[in-house]
Amino acid sequence: MMRQLIDKSKIYLYIFLLLILLSLHNINLISNIDNYFKIDKINIIGKVDKSLSDDVLKSLDRFSYINIFSIKTYEIKSELEKFKLISEYKIKKEYPSVIRIELKQTDILAYYYDNNVKTFIGNNGKKIKHQNILTSGITQIIGEVDIKKFLTLKEILEKNGFILKDFNKIYSFKSLRWDLMYKNKIIIKLPMEDFDISLNIFKEFINNQTLKEFKIIDLRIKNKIILL
């Protein structure tokens, strides 16, 4: 009877030791699996400035060495939305440990001064305050700026065969009217509405040599052109 109790005690001891060994093995296994799926690389692809790419990577550094399954896409989106120079992005998890981000940088359309701070307008409709953007060849807006109305003006210009860079300066008035400086030479005074008609009239005058004699084309009055 005593022998049987001793044998049972040994069996229980062996089972206990086996459970400990299995637990240690499982802990190591879980740890190895967790390490296998930790982010070890974030790839930025797309035609973007190196400074922008570096800034984005720096902002995403907090995701490094975190399990790829625990990172939510919206968390990365939240970081990317902070960068006004980004117009589009695509995020893809490449298992087991890489995040791939495709970026598209917005085109700079124009700039203006907002409380004496140089401010750019991107094709994405965002205000961009960035010190490293050169203004050479970029249209300047003078006056109060409504980005939505400005983008509408841009669309109308393009629809009528012009590009924004044809105009060195755009003057914005509180009356919701625009003046355009064409290639640093002629001021076109647009009416408050019917831009298409006015721009078509101006287009007819562009190749007219006599335009060199004038500095202003006033189209504010319907069916009337005033040359000054």
Secondary structure, 3 states (H helix, E strand, C coil): CHHHHHHHHHHHHHHHHHHHHHHHHHHHHHHHHHHHCECCEEEEECCCCHHHHHHHHHHCHHHCCCECCCCCHHHHHHHHCCCCCEEEEEEEEECCCEEEEEEEECCEEEEEEECCEEEEEECCCCEECCCCCCCCCCEEEEECCCHHHHHHHHHHHHHCCCCHHHEEEEEECCCCCEEEEECCCEEEECCCCCHHHHHHHHHHHHCCHHHHHCCEEECCCCCCCEEC
